[in-house]
Amino acid sequence: MTPEQKAAYVVAQAALLNARISAMKAENDCYPDAIPYGEKAFDDVIEQFDGILGHNALMELFKD
C-alpha cells in the first residue's frame, strides 16, 4: 500500500469506530432507565480496533 492508501485505511477505520460508538451512545439515550451499553462495552469496542488504530499498530503501518 502507498502511504496515501495507508492513511485512507486508518481514516476509514477511525470513522467505523466512531460510527459504532455513536450508535451505542444513541441506543443508551433511548433507554435511560436501562442503559444497554456500559463502560466495559465501550472499552471492548475500542479494544477491537487496537490492532489497527493503536499506537504500536500505526507505528508499524507507517514505519517505511
C-alpha positions as CSV (number, residue, x, y, z in Angstrom):
1,M,0.0,0.0,0.0
2,T,1.1,3.5,-0.7
3,P,1.3,6.0,2.2
4,E,-1.9,7.6,0.9
5,Q,-3.7,4.3,0.9
6,K,-2.5,3.5,4.4
7,A,-3.7,6.9,5.6
8,A,-7.1,6.4,3.9
9,Y,-7.4,2.9,5.6
10,V,-6.7,4.4,9.0
11,V,-9.2,7.2,8.5
12,A,-11.9,4.7,7.3
13,Q,-11.3,2.5,10.4
14,A,-11.5,5.5,12.7
15,A,-14.8,6.5,11.0
16,L,-16.1,3.0,11.6
17,L,-15.1,3.1,15.2
18,N,-16.8,6.5,15.7
19,A,-19.9,5.1,14.0
20,R,-20.1,2.1,16.3
21,I,-19.5,4.3,19.4
22,S,-22.2,6.8,18.2
23,A,-24.7,4.0,17.7
24,M,-24.1,2.7,21.2
25,K,-24.5,6.2,22.7
26,A,-27.7,6.7,20.7
27,E,-29.1,3.4,22.0
28,N,-28.2,4.4,25.5
29,D,-30.0,7.7,25.1
30,C,-33.1,5.8,24.0
31,Y,-33.2,3.7,27.2
32,P,-32.0,5.9,30.0
33,D,-33.6,3.7,32.7
34,A,-31.8,0.5,31.5
35,I,-28.6,1.5,29.7
36,P,-27.7,-1.3,27.3
37,Y,-24.1,-0.3,27.0
38,G,-21.9,0.3,30.0
39,E,-18.3,1.4,30.2
40,K,-16.9,-2.1,29.5
41,A,-18.9,-2.4,26.3
42,F,-17.3,0.9,25.0
43,D,-13.9,-0.3,26.1
44,D,-14.4,-3.6,24.2
45,V,-15.3,-1.8,21.0
46,I,-12.2,0.4,21.3
47,E,-10.1,-2.8,22.1
48,Q,-11.4,-4.3,18.8
49,F,-9.7,-1.6,16.9
50,D,-6.4,-1.5,18.9
51,G,-4.7,-3.7,16.4
52,I,-5.5,-1.2,13.7
53,L,-5.7,2.2,15.5
54,G,-3.4,1.6,18.5
55,H,-0.1,3.5,18.7
56,N,2.1,0.4,18.0
57,A,-0.1,-0.7,15.1
58,L,0.1,2.7,13.5
59,M,3.8,2.9,14.0
60,E,4.2,-0.4,12.3
61,L,2.0,0.5,9.4
62,F,3.8,3.8,8.7
63,K,7.4,2.7,9.6
64,D,8.6,2.5,6.0
